């Protein structure tokens, strides 16, 4: 399909779902308010360059306009769509700040804004989205510290704010402990300026400690020791490549419990770290070798 979507389509009285994905068509939202029953709109991969007038579509629950070449700031009227549950605006050229009004989208389950040019700090009002399961802000230009209000999103399972530094931004400040997020199983914060130590109570209230949990913190400014309290996790994968970590607590590395990709308990990627304090087991019988400037560690036995 090519050209511009005729506005008359919005006058169809029983229109509930409109899917036009991967067509080089332009979708104009003027008149979309007439589609009173429209709840699902997928125009990903089209040539829809603006969200102007989208605020009329008050019945929408799912909106996908990813990979459509959209530019400019997300308009304020967008946040009138209070019934939205799933938003996919990834891989466009959206820029500027995210409005504080985002806190009004209280029914949101999934929000994907990755691969844009969004900047400034993440608004604290994001913490009002208590029904959110998946939040992806990766590969933008966000700056400032992670808002502590993220800890109010008790249903959050996936959080990704990685890749800001490579795009001219960079999240700074300390690593939050996310201790209130009991079902978070993917935490992706790589390629930022996050500094300080790894909190001893990182994900401390996790109700899924026996399941696989992935934490990606590579390419930041973290220092100090990998805390012994992480022993509570049965299947934790934590990536600390390209930080300034100085050592690893002994209890994390006893016997065969920690071995790269062993799948037994704890996998730690520790390439390009200036480790000074190694567990006795490693000092006594472990092997330390270097491949292209990256330190790898293998547990004896």
C-alpha positions, -999 to +999 in steps of 0.1 A: +000+000+000+013+035-009+000+070-006-019+084+023-045+064+043-080+079+035-096+095+066-129+078+057-115+045+072-120+060+107-157+063+100-162+025+100-185+020+129-171-014+141-134-008+135-115-023+164-082-033+149-062-017+121-030-033+109-010-017+081+025-027+092+054-028+067+036-008+040+051+025+026+019+043+034+015+076+053-010+075+081-026+108+091-043+108+125-067+137+117-102+124+123-091+092+141-114+103+170-143+091+149-131+055+153-148+051+187-141+014+190-105+014+177-083-004+203-054-019+183-034+001+158-003-013+142+014+010+116+050-001+122+073+001+092+051+027+075+060+062+065+041+079+094+064+108+103+043+125+131+020+117+160+000+149+155-037+144+163-031+109+178-046+123+210-081+119+195-078+081+196-089+079+232-100+042+230-066+029+219-051+001+241-022-010+218-002+013+195+027+003+174+044+029+153+079+015+155+104+019+126+083+045+108+108+074+105+090+096+131+108+127+141+104+154+167+091+154+203+064+132+215+034+156+215+017+164+248-016+151+234-002+116+232-005+114+270-043+118+267-044+082+256-050+069+292-063+035+281-030+025+265-015-008+277+012-014+251+032+013+233+059+005+207+077+036+193+111+020+189+136+027+161+125+062+151+140+096+155+119+109+183+138+136+203+136+159+232+123+152+267+096+128+279+068+148+294+060+145+331+025+137+319+036+101+312+027+094+348-010+095+337-007+064+316-015+042+346-027+011+326+006+007+307+021-028+307+048-024+280+066+008+269+093+005+242+110+038+232+144+022+224+164+034+194+154+070+194+171+104+202+153+111+235+173+132+259+174+149+293+166+129+325+140+102+329+110+119+346+103+108+382+067+104+372+077+071+355+073+056+390+036+061+389+032+034+362+027+007+388+012-018+362+043-018+340+059-051+331+085-041+305+103-008+301+129-002+273+146+032+270+178+018+256+199+034+228+188+070+234+206+101+248+192+102+284+214+118+311+212+123+348+206+097+375+182+069+374+151+081+393+146+063+426+109+062+417+116+032+394+115+013+427+077+018+428+071-002+397+066-034+416+054-055+386+084-047+365+101-077+349+124-061+323+142-027+326+166-016+299+183+018+299+215+007+282+234+023+254+230+060+263+268+068+263+274+056+228+247+079+215+260+111+232+242+109+265+248+087+296+231+078+328+252+089+358+250+086+396+248+055+417+235+021+409+200+017+425+195-014+445+160-021+430+153-040+462+116-035+460+113-050+425+106-086+434+100-100+399+126-081+379+146-107+359+163-085+333+182-054+343+202-038+314+222-007+322+253-011+302+271+017+283+265+045+308+284+065+335+269+047+365+294+049+394+300+038+430+297+003+443+273-026+436+247-024+464+249-053+488+211-055+486+208-055+449+174-072+441+173-083+477+136-090+477+136-110+445+109-137+446+125-154+416+160-159+430+159-195+420+152-186+384+177-171+359+183-134+364+204-113+340+221-081+351+241-062+324+263-035+339+292-035+315+309-003+303+302+018+334+323+033+362+315+009+390+341+003+417+347-017+449+340-054+454+314-078+440+294-082+472+291-115+490+254-111+494+248-120+457+253-156+468+216-158+475+208-161+438+207-196+423+211-186+386+225-150+384+243-138+353+260-105+359+281-087+333+307-063+347+330-060+318+348-026+314+343-013+350+367-006+378+358-035+401+387-044+425+377-078+437+352-106+442+339-119+475+353-154+483+320-171+490+309-164+454+337-185+440+341-215+462+347-249+446+328-253+413+299-230+421+311-203+398+325-212+364+319-193+332+288-207+315+287-236+338+250-231+345+255-242+381+250-211+401+267-179+393+282-165+361+303-134+362+319-117+332+348-098+345+368-088+314+388-056+315+386-052+353+415-042+375+410-071+400+433-068+430+415-090+456+410-126+444+395-155+464+420-178+481+408-207+459+419-187+429+452-177+444+460-212+453+451-232+423+432-211+398+445-201+364+446-165+353+453-158+317+449-128+293+433-127+259+436-094+240+439-074+273+409-092+289+413-111+322+395-144+324+394-165+355+389-202+358+380-220+390+403-250+399+389-285+403 
